[in-house]
Amino acid sequence: MADGVPRIADEPSDHVCAGCCMGKMREDNFSRSPEKTVKSAGVLDLIHSDVMGPMQTKTPGGCTYAVTFIDDFSRHVTVYFMKKKAEVLEKFKMFKADMENATGRKIKRLRSDNGGEYTGRLFKEYLSKQGIRHEKTVPYTPQQNGLAERMNRSLVEMARCMLYHEGIDKKWWAEAVNTSAWIINRIPNTVTVKTPYEIVYQTKPQLKNLKVFGALGYGHIPDEKRRKLDAKAFKCRFLGYEDGVKGYRVLNVETGQVKIVRTVKFMETTSAGDFMTEVEGDDKDEDVAAPHATAPSRGQSQTLTIFNDEVVPLQHEVTTETAIVPAPSHSMITRSRTRHIEETTDPEEAEGRKKQIVAPSAIGTKRQKVSQARVKPSDELLAIEGGQLMVATEEVPKTYAEATTRQDQDEWKKAIASELKSLIVNKTWKLVPKPAHQRPIGCRWVFALKRDEKGQVVRYKAR
């Protein structure tokens, strides 16, 4: 290649070029897919651990951290939730007692990063007394604890998918993570032929109680918790499994409380949106048809469906010409899905404004009695324009035929088309063969008018 190149004597094998090291040195390659390599001979020989958090949202119990303990031999993972990192030692003691009691084996090695929660004096003393060797990663080298890092990622990704798919609040992330760990322990992986659960507990897992996270259902209310005419079930959503208890963890959608129940009827293929609307739907989306009100008997209150969120006190009685049934002297329209005119005896209401308003026949029968209302100027439920009285349920068609043959039929047809498009886009239904000897349940259109504070119609609604 070239003449005159001087001969260079062979350098010793341990010779290192300082300049090359300073300018070109790289990290040694890490083994690929460390999570696929078993580095132990039996269960509990080596435990990998890592802390994840803080999470952006606290759990109802105030936890923002989670610590995982993964058995290297079986890939069995256990998760504990914490309010602060200092609780790692306490959780490790719990894990050690549970696993050693279940397997009859002892933990020999613990591998973690150099976080202060693992390197504190108390943690070191405990490991020393228990004869457990602590293997720590080199600073700034989380790859050496790759199995725990990868497991945490899998748990969070599974939990995130479940929360978003079912539309569950982020504060229930711990329930989702716990359920993810439960599933991982009961499915095969790329390392072990058997499931982690079977390797650890020497028995095959039972999956007959496996449920979809967030599944809708009805939980049974024990006889001791209800009276004769009370409902026998409550609406709930599946959150996971309870260790040591033959029951499910469910969320009561009405109270927001987590309960452990044994008997639940889950509907794993039902749309969550339709199920939850009655409990936690936004009032802006409420479309409740105005029923034909009937006159109540003595001592009872009337039921009247309205489209307003404000509390409207009722004062003196005003009856239609044909009303013959007496009603309470004071009432209150309160906010609810089906609003009720409840009895009240507030003496201050008797001195209110003297505006008298008569409800039209569109929301009542000939024997219906309607009470007078005091209207808040800031948010009127009833508007007076041109000497005519109007209410939120006025001029609402009762049937599809009526809606499509009126003068304002174009507006109602637009509302119907919009609702049908929404149902198709959201895939809320599907065509299936009719089961033999089954009678299909009918359906009907429900219409409503949305008005502004002045009583003007701003939107036609159809459901």
C-alpha positions, 0 to 999 in steps of 0.5 A: 500500500505504501513504502517506507512504513516503519516496523512497529513492535507488537504491544503487550496484550494489556496495552490501553491507549489513553487517548482512545479511551478519552475520546472513544470509550463506550459502555459494554454491551448489555445482554439482549432481552435479560428478562428471557434469561433465568439466572437462578436454580429455584424459586426464591433463589433470586428476587428482583425489585424496583419502585415505580412512581410517583404516579400523577394521581393518588389512589383513594387510599392516598398511595402514589408509589408501587413496589414490585418483587419478581421471582427470577425462576418463575417470573411470579410478580407481587405488587404492593402500594405505598404512600412513600418510598420509605415503606419498601422495607415494610413491604419486603418483610410482608413479601418475604413472610408470605412467599417463604410460608407458601413455598417452604423455601428461603430468599437467598438474593435480592437484586435492586438499584441503588435507591435510598429505599434499598440502601438505607441502614435499616434495610441493610441490617435486616438483610444481613440478619436474614442472610440475604445477599443484596445485589445492587446495580452500578449507578446510572445503569438500570439495565442491570435490573432489567427484569424488574424495569421491564416488568414494571413497564408491562404492569403500567401498560396493561393498567393504562390500557384497561383504564382507558378502554373501560373509561375508568378514573385514573385514581383506580390505577392501583386496582388496574395494576394489581389485576395486571399482576394477577393476570401475568401470574396466570399466563405462560411467558417466554421463559417458563413452560408453566405459568408462574402461579403453578411454579410457585404454588405447585398447582394449576391456577383456576381461571373460571372466575376471570373477568374483564376489568371494569365489567359492569354488573349487579352485586348482591346486597345481603339480607342483613343490609336491606329492608323488605322492599329495598333493592336486592342488588347494586350497580357495580364495576369489576376492579379485581380480586381479593387475596384470601377471599372468595369474592370480587372487588367491585366499585359501587357506581352510586356511592364510589365505594369499593366492596368485596362481594361473592355474588355478582352478575357481570355483563362483560359485553355491555357498553359502559356508557349506557350503563353508567349514564343513569348514575354519573352522566352529565346533565347536559346529555340528559334527555328524559321524556315528560311523562303523563303526570297523574294526580297523587293521592293524599299525603303523597307528592307529585312526580314531574319530569323537568329539564333544569338543574336549579332548585326551584322552590314552590309556593302557593297552590295553583290548580287547573280548572279540572283539578280536584285533588288537593296537594301539599301547600309547599313543595320543592322541585329538586335535581335528580334524573326524574325530578320530584316535587317533594313536600316541604314546610319552609315558612319563609317560602310563603313570603316569596314572589307572587308570580303564578304559573299554570302548567300546560296539559302537555305534562299532566292530565285533567286531574293533575294539580300543579303548584306555583313556582318562584322563578330565579331571574338568573336561570329561569325554568319558566319564561313569560313572553308575550303574555304566554306561559311556557315550560321546558316540556312544552310542545314536545312530540310524544311519538315518532309520527308526531315529530315527523309530521309537525311544522317543525318536522325538519328540526326533529328529523335532524335530531333523529339523524344525529342520534342514529349517526351517533349510535352507529359510530359508537357501535352501541348495537349489533344485529343478532338472530332472534333466539327461539321462543323469545319475545323481542323488547320494543323501543321508542323515540324520546324527544326533548327541547333544550332551552336557554335562560330566557325560555328560547329553544336552542336545541332539538334532542332525540333519543 
